[in-house]
Amino acid sequence: MCYNCGCGMADDDHDNPKNITTKTFEEAAKATGIKADDAKRFTKELLEVEEVAKKSPATTS
């Protein structure tokens, strides 16, 4: 989908290389020596952590 716009087309960057596509994950994975599926999984996990952090009330000490 270009993953960032929600169109559902994972390989279409809509003529803008700044959009996130499957190729983005493949290139990032190659740069770090991991599989593209792992890069996607790690990204998903981080996004989930960030979502939880946003929903959690801030604590002060």
Steps between C-alpha positions, in 0.01 A plus 500: 500500500752734496465404866449857612191610304266204548432435131570127535761483223820387675723546199370832365688809612262727304799647316649622826796302634443644847192281542559175688468188282604137510822614333565731796491204737717292267765772480494563875528129570793465263676793668477327836551143382154372587201372304237743373232312695700556818534871423123520460443307823742718697331811358157369598622418851646848546183665373297293747730606786462864398121467486491355851728777624268763353200348677674461836471788744828677562653429836686753707734440788 
